[in-house]
């Protein structure tokens, strides 16, 4: 019984870490694409004040890479704590290709922001 409770607790912690990872990505989009979001008429004043205060104390938004790095770290930690199911169709070559493509799309997309909105 104790082991089942431990596994449920670990699963909740891993889900929370995944949720934090998604939250960091959403915050990154909101912060660095604020010009487009404001142009669309979406204005959440309370969130703006919270994020400005958080940036003033923590400096998380000083660079576009910091929030992305935090998101990847929380996602990697949640993946390390979760046991996966073996699937014979997944090979190391496919994993490396997906990691490479994901790295390019996630970390090297700063030029999309430069086209229309200046930081």
Helices and strands as residue ranges (DSSP letters): H 2-32, H 34-39, H 45-58, H 64-80, H 92-107, H 110-116
